[in-house]
C-alpha cells in the first residue's frame, strides 16, 4: 500500500515505529531510508495542528481511537521541513491483524495549495463566473465534497466491500473496461491514486 501510493506515504506499527515509507514520503519528510525506518513517529513527523499545537509525541489520541474501534477522520497538519513549513492534508488507513493489539497505521500526505484555490476564486469573481458567496464558500470548505455519479458511488461501495473489477462488471452487467473507466474517474474526482485511498476518503467524507 505504501510503495504503490504516488502520494507521500508511510506506515507505523502499534509501537509508533515507522515500518514502511515510500520515496515521496522520504522527500516530503526529509527522512532518508536509514533515518526513517525504525524511527519513532516523533522523529519522522515534526508537525503542528491547524492551531499551532505540536503533535503528541506518541500520537496517543490516534492510537486510542484505533484501539477503541473509532474511525480516524482526515485532518490537516503543518509540517516543519528544512526549507519552510508545508501544509498537508492527511488521510489515515488502519490495517488490522488477527491479534487486536497488533495493527499498522498508514498515513497519506498531500500538500494543500490554498493559495492556488484563492487565486482561482479571485479570477472567477472578477470574471463574474458564478455567485460571489457561493465561490467564497467553496474556497472556505476546501472546494466542497466531490460529486460522484450514482454509478460511480455504487462501484465505490462494491470496491469497499472487497469486490474485484471483473466481479463488479458481472454484477452490474457492464464491461470490465467500463468499470475501469469509472474507477479512473472516481480516482480523479477524489484526487487520489489508488482504490484503497479512494475508499478511505469516501468513508471519511461520508460519500459511501
N, C-alpha and C positions, 0 to 999 in steps of 0.2 A: 504494500500500500504506500509506504513512504518512498520507495525507489521509483515507483511508477507515477507519482504525483509530479506534475510540472510546476506546481506552486511550491514555495518553500515549505518543507515538512520535516518533522522529527517525531520520535516516539519515546515515551518514558515508561518505566515499569512502576509497580506499586511502591517501590522504594525511592522514587523520584530520580532514578538514574537514566540517562539517555542511552537507549539501546539501538537506535537507528536514526540516521539523518541523511537527507539527500544533498546533492550538490547545491541546489538553490538555497537550502536551509543553511548550509555552511557559509555561503556567501552573504546571506542576509544577517545571520547571527555572528559572523566573523569567528566561527568556531571550526578549526581545522579538524581533520579526521581524528587525530590523536587527542586533541583538546576537547572534542565533542563527545565521542563515545565513552561511556563510563562515567562521565562527569555528572554532577548534580544539576538539576534544573536551574538552580540559582546561579551556577557558574556559566551556563549557556545562555539563559534568557534573562538579561538585565532590562527590566521594563517597569513602566508605571501605568496605572489605570488612567481613565479619562479625567480623573480629578487630581492627578499628580501624585497619588499614593504609590509607594513601592509595593510590589507583589510580596505576598507572604513567601518566605524563602522555601518552605516545604509545600507550597500550593495546598495548604491544609483544607481550604474550602472546597476545592475541586475534588480532592480525594474523598472528602466526607460525602459529597454528592454521589460519587461513584459507588461508594460502599452502601449508601442509602438508596441506591437504585433510582436516583433522580436524574432527569435529563439535563445535560450540560448545554446551556444556551450559547450561541455565538456572542462574541464580545470584541471590543477594541482595546488595543494597547499601544503605548508609545515606547518603541524600542530605543535603547541607548546604544548607538553604534559609534565606531571610531570617527566617522565623519560628522554626522548630525542625527538628531532624533528622527525616527521614522514611525509614522502612524500606520498600524496594520490592523486588518480585520482578522480575527482568529476564529476558526471553526475547529471543533473537537470531536473526535470519534473514539469511543471507548470499546476496546476489544477484550471481551471476557474470555475466561478459560473454564475448564471443568471445575477448578477449585475457586470458590468465591473470593478468596483472599489474594488470588493471583490475577492480574489484569494488566493491560497496557493502555496508555492514553496517547492517541495520535493527534498532533497539532498541525493544522494547515494555516499558514500565514500569508496574507496578501496585502501589499501596500495599498493604502487608501489615497485616492487622489481627489481630495475635496476641493482643492484649488481649481482643478480642471472642471469639475462639476459646476463650481461657482461661475467660472468664466463662460461656460456653455449657457448657463442660465441668464447671464447678463446679455449675451448675444441674442438669445431668444426674446428677452424683454425688449431690447432695442428694436428688434425686427417685428415686434408685435405678434410673435408666434405663440398664441395661447393667452390665457388669463393670468395676470401677474401673480395673484395669490396662489393659484394652482402651481405655477412654476416655482415659487418660493417654498411652498410646502413640499414639493418634490425634492428639492435640494436639502431641505431640513431633515427629511427622513431617509436620506441616502439614495433617493431615486425611486422609492416605493418598492413594493413587492413585485417580482416578475410575474407576468401573466402567462400561464400555460394554457394551451387549449384543453378541451375535455379529453381528447385522445391522448395528449401528452401526459396529462395528470394520471390517466388510467395506466399508461405504460410505466410511469414512475412508481405507481403503487405496486405494480406487479414486480418491478425490479427490487423494490424494498422488501417484498415478500420472498425474494430469492429466485424469481423467475429468470430463466435464460432467454436470450434473444429468440431462438428458434421456437421455444415453447410458447412465448408471448405471441409470436406471429401466428402459431397454430390456434391458440385460444381466441384471438381476435379476428381470425380469418383474413389476415393480411400477409403480404410477403415479408421475408426476412429483411430485404433491403428497405422496405417502408419503415419497419421497426427501427432499423439502424439510422435512417434519416431523422425519425422522430427523436431518437436518443441524442443525435448530434445537435438538434435544435434545442433540446432540453438543456444540454451542457452549455450551449451558447447563451441561452436566456438566464441561466443561473450563474454564469461566469465561473464555471468550474471545469475541471479537466478529466474527471472520471465519474463513473456511475456511483461509486461509493461516496464521493464528495457531494454529488447531486442529491442522493438520498439524505445525507446528513443535513445539508442546507434546507431541503424541503421539509424535513421533520421539524427543524428548529424554527422555521418561519411559518410552520403550520400550513404549508401548501398541500400536504397529504396527511 
